[in-house]
Amino acid sequence: MIDFSVYYPREKDVFARKCPGCGTLYYPAPMVCKKCHSRRDPSGAFFSEWEKVSLGGLKGKLLTWTKLYNLPKGFNQRYLLFGIVELENGLRATGRLSVEHPKTGMDVVARVGLVREKIDEDVYGFIFEKL
């Protein structure tokens, strides 16, 4: 079996991308900047590379949240809480809530953690905690 982790490493952080042309932050990153039309080339062979900006540890405000009861196989919880958060840099992100009683508008902090374990692959993403 081929080990693709050499080519596609699993990073334990979540990154936005910064356009080299105008400096606009994107999460997730588009292939073309909406403002200056700079192209993003994941291989870096044809166009300039877009800078990675870490989103872990940023503060934000909870815009909305929901409980998900119908969980896929492999989850032992009764339900999971998910939220949409506007981060302090203006970007919006979704992730799991690690808050017992969430309220819209509450201040949270974005942590990056293990959100799901799969066979041969750990999945990392946002876990929002009360500030």
C-alpha positions, 0 to 999 in steps of 0.5 A: 500500500502506498503511503500518501501522507508523504505527499499530502500531510495531515496538519493539526491546524486549520488555515485560511489563505491570503491572496498575494495580489490584494491580501484578502483572506479566504476560508476555504480558499478559492481558485481565483480571488474575487477582488483582484482575480489572482489565481491559486495554484495548489502545486505552486508551479504556475502561479505565486503561492498563497500564504497560509494563515493559521485560524486556531486560537482566534476569538469569535462570535457565535452566529448560529448553532444547531444540534445534530441527532442523526449521527453517522456510525462510529459516534457514541454521543447522543447528539453533537452541537455545531455552530457558525462563528464569525472570527475576529478577522472577519472570516466565518467558519463552522465547527463543533461546539464544546459548550453545554448551553450555547447562546447566539452571540456568545464569545467563543475561541476557535481551537483545532482538535480531533473531531473524528477518528477514521480508519487510518485517518484522524480528522482535525477541525474547529472546536469552539469553546466558551471564552 
